[in-house]
Amino acid sequence: MKCWSQLIIDVDYSPADPGINNWFCESTKYYKADLEAGKKLSYEDPGGLFGGITVKEVDDTKVVLTYGGEDYTLREGQSHRCLAKDGRDYTNFELNTYLVLDFVIENTPAFFRQFQTKEQLIKLNDRDIQLFEASDDPCAKFVLGRWHYVLKPREDSAQLAEKYIREAVDAGIADAYNTLSVMYANGDTAEDRVDLEESARLRDEAIKRGSEAAKMRYARNRIAGILLAPEEPAKVAKEVEQLLKEETDINPGWYSVLGYAYDTLKKSAQAKKMYEEGIKHGSLRCYYELAYWFQQHGEEEEFVKTMQAGMTAGCGFCHTLHADLDEEEYQKKTPELQKHFTRYIKDHLEQGLKLGDGTCAYYLAHNYFYGAQGFEKDSKATSRYIERGMDLGDTSCFCLLADILEMGTPSKEDKQDAAVYRLKALRLGDDSAQSKVIIAYKRGLLKKYQDEIEKYWLPEDYDDYEEDDSRWDPYV
């Protein structure tokens, strides 16, 4: 949670001229320690239009202000209130108040629950990051590590992520063990190797220490039977059902987990109900899971409505709605509709990318590279979006870059780079990249990763693969 540290009173003003959109501000700051019930607050008012503000009530969670005979409460979730608007001498004035909120850094499940999704991490502002950077608390180190690892906002984020996460692990932070486990599973440590055994050890330690994120991740692994976890969806379903009965402050992500278990068990109606419950309790992930449930059951109208609702709620992936439209279908539209559709897709994908969704980056890169859906071909934009998508862990971006590198007459270096990008996609769960990784391995393009490939990625029928079989040849 966040607690307020400062109350800001702003008088914002702008010339009432249709050709001028500039706003100016006179700001007055009060610290929490300076406020008490009954105190009258003075502030800069260049227009001389607004009246007095009095503190009616103040505590660690809120401030209640009285202005013009009415009370206004400011707290987390409603930290801004506009008290009045007026005008003078062809100038518009507004009286705005808001609280400056800071995270309370503490080793509790509630604290760590605030940093589990990309959408949560993308909301961290400069002040938040500066607060964590200024703190020696290992919980703050964990948040910095997770922020750098999931979003990679800086060129050195990969190195900083591992540094901060290992510092938090050394201090015994449960969720840090889980994130380091993910890094080993994805080959994202300095060793640049997948190590599922170490990943499982760290995951088990995270669970032992009470990491909710690790428990949730392990439950998903057990549903699918992956990452050295037993395949037991029915057992997981029973465990989560019991958890939902017993817990009063339930993490909404568990509804998504249970829906996934029901889907795996072919309990379709129950899965749908869980996704709906997850949405009611605040799970953004459940929006696109429910949407695709509708699509799989032929309910296209409900699919679209749910994706649109997900966009409104702030789900990044839901902004990919209609982005997979076939080019032939796009060409059937009238020129005017094509123009409108292109603008719609571009705007929504950009917004989804701002929310941290790598799939949006992939569609933007794809369209700019191929000139699809009315986009102009743009190599710089293609490169920019591919890189951002890879930073966000999108496997399609890794594979798209590999395809681009192999076009024409690729050099040996291009072939090697393409092979490495496909290996990274495979590590992140894109099984479609496996066949081309195997061929690249057989051709000696992945010697650096030979041990990893032989341990984790070669199928049982590896000896049956034919070198000249074009089904597995990335160059045909």
N, C-alpha and C positions, 0 to 999 in steps of 0.2 A: 504494500500500500504506500501511498504518498501522504506526507504531512506538509502543511503550509508553513512557510518561513517568513513570507513578506506579503503585505497588502499594497497593491499599486492602485493609485487613483490617477486616471488619465483624462485630460480634456483634449479631445481630438477635434480638429477643425479643417475645413476645406472651402475654398472659394466656390460660390454657387454659380459657376460658369460651366456651361456644357462642354467647353473645350478643355477644361482643366480637371484632371483627376487626382492631383496631388493632395495628400493628407499630411497635416502637421500635428505635433503632439507636445503637450506640456505634461510632464509626468512627476508625480509625487510618491515617494516610497516610505512605508512604515514597516518596521520589523515587528515580529510577534511580541517581543519583550516590551515594546513601547506602547502596546495597546491594552486598554482596560475598559470595562463597562462604564458608560457615561462620558467617555472622552469625546470631545468635539474635534473633528479632523479638518485642519486647514489644508488648502491645496491651491496650486496655480490655476487661475481661471482667466485667460486673456480676454474673453468676451464679457466677463462680469455677469453672466446669465444665470449661473447655477447657485443653489442655496447651500446651507450647511449640511454636513454629514456627521452623524453621531454613532458611536459604537454602542449597540444595545447589549450584545453578548459576545464573548470571545472564549474559546478554549482550544485545545490541541487539534480538534477536528474541523472547526468552523469559525466563521465570523458573521455576526448578524449586524447589519447596518440599518440605520433609520434615515430616510431621506424623503422629504415632502410628505410626511405623515404615513409613509409605508415602510415596511420592513423588507430587507433583502438579505437572503442567506447565501453565503459563499462557502463551498466545501468541495472536496474531491468529487468529480463528476458534474459539478455545477460551479466551477471556479470563476466564471465571468458573469457579470451582470451589468447591463446598461441601465443607468438610473434616470437619464433624461436626454432629450434632444431639443435643440432650439436653433434660432438663427438671428443674425444681426449684420447689418452693413454688407449684404450679399455674401455672407459666409455662414456655412452650416457648422454647428457645434454639437458634440456628443460628450456626455459625462459617463465614463466607463470605469468600472472597478473590477479587479481580478486578483486572485491569489497566486503567488509563486509557490509551486509544489515541488517538494524534493522527496526522493525515495528514502524510506526508513530501511537502512541496511541491517538485516538480521538473519540469523541462521534458522529460518522456519520454512515449512512447506509453502505457506502463503506467499512468502517473499519469492521463492524460486518459481512458483507457478506463474509469475508475471513475465517470465522470459522463455517460455516453452515454444512459442510459434514465431515464424518470421514476421507475421503481422504485428505481434507484440514488440519484437525487437526493432522493427522499422520505425516505431513511434518514439523511440528514445531520441531526445533532442540533444543539442550541444551541451546544455546545462547539465542534463543527466549524465552524459559521458564524462564531463569535467568533474562532476561529483564523485563518480566511481574512480576516476584516475587519481583524484586527490586522496583517496582513502587507502589505508593499509589493510583494511578488513579483507580476509580471504574470500568472503562472499562477494565483495565488489570485484575482486580479481576474477572470480568465476563469471560474473556478468560481462566484464570486458572481454574475457576469452570467448564466451559464447557469441557475443556481438560480432567480434572479429571473425569467428569461424563461420557463422551462418550467413552473414551479409557481406563479408570481405569489403568493407568500405574504403580501405586504403591499400596501397601497393604492398606494404609489408604486413598485411593482416594475417596471412598464413603463419608467419613466424610469431607474431604477437599473440595469436590465438593459442598456439601450443605453449608459449611461455606462461601466459596467464593461467591457463587451465592446469598446467603442471604445478604451478605455485599453489593453486587452490587444492589440488589433490594432496600435495605435501602437507597442507593444513587440515586435511581430513574432510573436505566438503563433499558430501554425497553426490550431488548433481555434477560436480566436476569429474568424478570417477565415470559417470555415465557419458559425459561428453567426450572424455578421452577414449572411452570404449568405442564410441561412434567413429572417432578419428582413426583408430586402429582397424576398424571394420572397413573403412573407406580408403585406407592407404594414405591418410592425410597427415601423418607425422613426418618428422624430418627424415626418417628411414625410407620413406616413399615405398612402403610395402604393406600389403594387407597381412594382418596377423589376427586371425579369428580366435585363436586360443587366448591370446592376451586380451582381446576384446571381450571374450566371454568372462575371463577372470575379473576384469574391471567392472563389467556389468553386474556380476554377482556381488562384488564388493559394494557397488553403489546401492543395490537392493538391500543388502545387509545393513547399510548405514541409513536407510530410510528414504532413498530417492524415489519420489513418485514418478518422475519421468522415466527412470530405469524400469520400474515395475510395468509401466504402460508400454514401453518399447518391447520388453521381454514378452509381454502378453501377445503383442502382434507377431513377434517372431515365432511364438509357440502355435499361433493359429495357422501360420504358413509353413512351419517346420523348417525355418531357415536360420542361418548364422549359429549353427551348432545347438539349436534349440529343438526339443522334441516336438513332433507334430501332434497337437492335442487340442483342436478347436472346441470340442465339446466340454472338456475340462475347464478351459479358459472361460467359456460362456457361463458355466455354473459359478465359477469364482467371482466373475464380475456381477452376475445377478445378485449374489450374496452381498457384495460390496455396495451395490446401489441400495440395498435394503437397510444396511447398517449405517452407512455414512450420512451425516446430516449436511456437511459442507463438501459435496462431491465435486470433483473436477469434471467439467462437462466433456472432457476428452474421453472419459470412460464409456459414454454413450456411443461414440464413434467406434471404440474397440469392440463393444458388444455387438453393434450392428455389423461390423466386419466378420465377427465370429458367426453370427447368424447367416450372413450371406454365404460364408464358406460351407456351412452346414445345410445350405439350400432351404433355410427357413426364411423365405423371402418377405412374408408379411411382417414377421417379427423384426427383421432388419430395417424395414421401412419405418416401423414405429420407433425404433431406437434412434435413427437419424433425425426423425422429427422431434424426439425428446431432446436430443443433443442441441438442435437449433434453439429450442425453447430455453435451454439452460446456458446458451452463449457460445456453443462450439461452431466456429467458422468452417472448420473442415466438414462438418455434417451437411453444409449447404451443397457442396458439389457431390458429396456421396449420395445424398437424397436425389439430387438432379440426375445423376447417372443411373440411379435405380429407376427413375421414371423413364429415362431413355431406353434402358434395357427392356422395359416392359411396354414399349411402344407408345408411351404417353408423352408425345413430343411437346404439347402445349404446356404440360406441367413441368417438363424439363426446362423449358425456356423461362417460365415464371420463377422457378426455384433458383436458376442461375442469376436472374435479374435481382431477386431478393438477396442473394449472396453478395452481389456487387454493392448493393445499398448498405449491407451490414459490414462491408470492408474485407470480404474474402478476395484475395488477389487472383487465385486461379479462376474464379467465376467470371473474370473479365475476358477470358478466352472465348466466351460465347460467340458463336458464328465464325470464329477465326479459322476453323477447319473447312470452310465452304469450298467445294470443288471449283477449280478454275473454270470448267465448262459451265457450271451453274452461274458463276459470276458474269461470264461473257453473255449470258442470255438476258441479263438485266439491261434496261434502257440506259443510255449514257448518264442521264440525270440520277437514276438510282445507283449506278456504279459509283458515281462521285460521292453520293451520300454514304454508301456502304463503306467506301475506302476511308472516309473521314471518321465514320463510326468505329471501324476496326482499329485505326491508328490511335484514336483518342482513348479507347477502352484498354488497349494493350499497354499503352504508356502508363495509364493509371494503375493497372494491375502490376506492372513492373515496379512502380513506386511503392507498392505494397509488399514488394519482395518476392514476387512470383517469377521464377525463371522460365516457365513455359511461355509467358508473354514475351520474354526476350527472344525465345526461339522463333515464334511466329513473326515478330518484327524482322529478325535477321533473315529468315526464309523469304519473306516478301520483298525485302530490299535486294536480296541477292538475285532472285529469279524475276523480279519485276511482276510479281503476282498480285492479284486483287487490286489493281490500279496503282500500286506503288511504283515509283521511279527507281530503276536500278541505281544502287548507291553502295560502292564497295566500302567506303569509310563507315557508313551507318551499319552495314552488315558486320564489319569487324567489331564495331563498338558494342552492338547488341549480342553478338556471339560471346565476346569476352565477359560481358555482364551476366549473361545466362550461365556461363561456366562457373563464374564466381558464386552464383546462387545454386550450383549443383544440378543444373538441368542437363540430363543425359542427351537429349536431342541436340543441344548446342555442341556438345563434344563430337557427336556423330556427324553433324552438318559440317563442322570445320574439317573433320577427317575426309569427308566426301569432296570438299572443295580442294584440299591439298592433293588429292589423287586425280584431279581433272587434268586433261591434256596429257603431257608427258612428264609425270612427276619424277623428281630427283630421288636418290636414295634417302636423303635427309627428310624429304617430304613424306616418303613412305613410312619412315621410322616414326616421324611425328604423328602421322595419321594413326599408326598402330597404337601409339601411347595414348592418344585421345580416346580411341575405342576401348582400350583397357580401362581407362578412367570411367567411361560410361558403364562398362560391365561391372566394375567395382560398386558403382552407385545403384546397381540393380537392373540395368538394361540388358536382359538376356539376349536380345536380338543382335547385340554386338559380339556375342561369344564366337560365332562361326568365323568371323573375319579376324578376331584376335587369334584364334587357333591357326589360321593360315599364315598370319604374320609371324607367329611363333615358329611355325615350321620353316619359314623362309629366312629365319635368323634375324628378324627385325626387332625382336624383343628379348635379346640375350640378357640384358640388364635385369629383366624380371623373370628369368627362366624358373627359378625356384618357386616363386609365387604361382606362376601359371601351372606348373606341374603339380603343385600341391592342391590348388583350389579350382582351376578353371578347365582342366582337360576332362572331357566326358569319358565314360566307360568305353564307348565305341570309337575312341580316338584313333586306334590303329586302322579303322575302316575308312577314315577320311582319305579321299583321293586328291592329290595335289593338283591335278588338271581338271577337277570337277568344278565347272563354272558356278555351281550353286554356292560354293564357298569362296569364290575368287573375287576380291574387292576391285580387281582391275578389269573385269569383263563387263 
